[in-house]
């Protein structure tokens, strides 16, 4: 990925906000109070009613506005998009500790129609069941992907058939293809000569990585029968052995590295 894409397309820097307290040094108290009471409210990135969902991670302030930002995709269709609340923060801490990528370790959540979608170069989606996109969502997601964005979908179970159908509709002129094991996504940071790792057993099938490729670049990567997302969660959630969790984190770092450099 070019430096221009990294710095110019997705990491839109917010302009510094003036501090009302500093204004009080030069303005009369009454005017300061008027500014304080009429200032526009902060827009919450939380979605209504989600605070009661187990493991839901409410959005927080970004301590480093120039950091690489990863968002969880709040998709439609009925699947539990919020599954695995500890996964993304754990993964991003791993990335920060084991690479030179300046990542923001706070999880964000966005919908495809969210006005802030294009601030996030990497989208993560997971869960069980169905993912469905409306026609309007398909068009906006196409724009996001063609502009340099990347979508990684981790099948926790039950998403395979319906999401591959959605992939085919997203770029009907492109074929959904299974990536060969020599593809760069399996060698971008760590080597996975046998392809994606097996973290969780679902249907006694080998792990598969499917992709949509546009102009030689993978824009959507769909991982089934692997479930590295569960491997990112807190160790007591699934009791995965340390070596399995490490495989999951390393594969995730490969996917992120490929997405940012291509």
Buried (B, 14 or more C-beta within 10 A) or exposed (E): BEEEBBEEBBBEEEEEEEEEEEEBEEBEEEEBEEBEEEEEEEEEBBBEEEEEBEEBBEBEEBEEBEBBBBBBBBBBBEBBBBBBBBBBBBBBBBBBEEEEBEBBBBBBBBBBEBEBBBBBBBBBBBBBBBBBBEEEBBEBBBEBBEEBBBBBBBBBBBBBEBBBBBBEEBBEEBEBEEBEBEBEBBBBBBEBEEBBBBBBEBEEEEBBBBBBBBEEBBBBBBBBBBBBBBBBBBEEBBEBEEEBBBBBBBBBBBBBBBBBEB
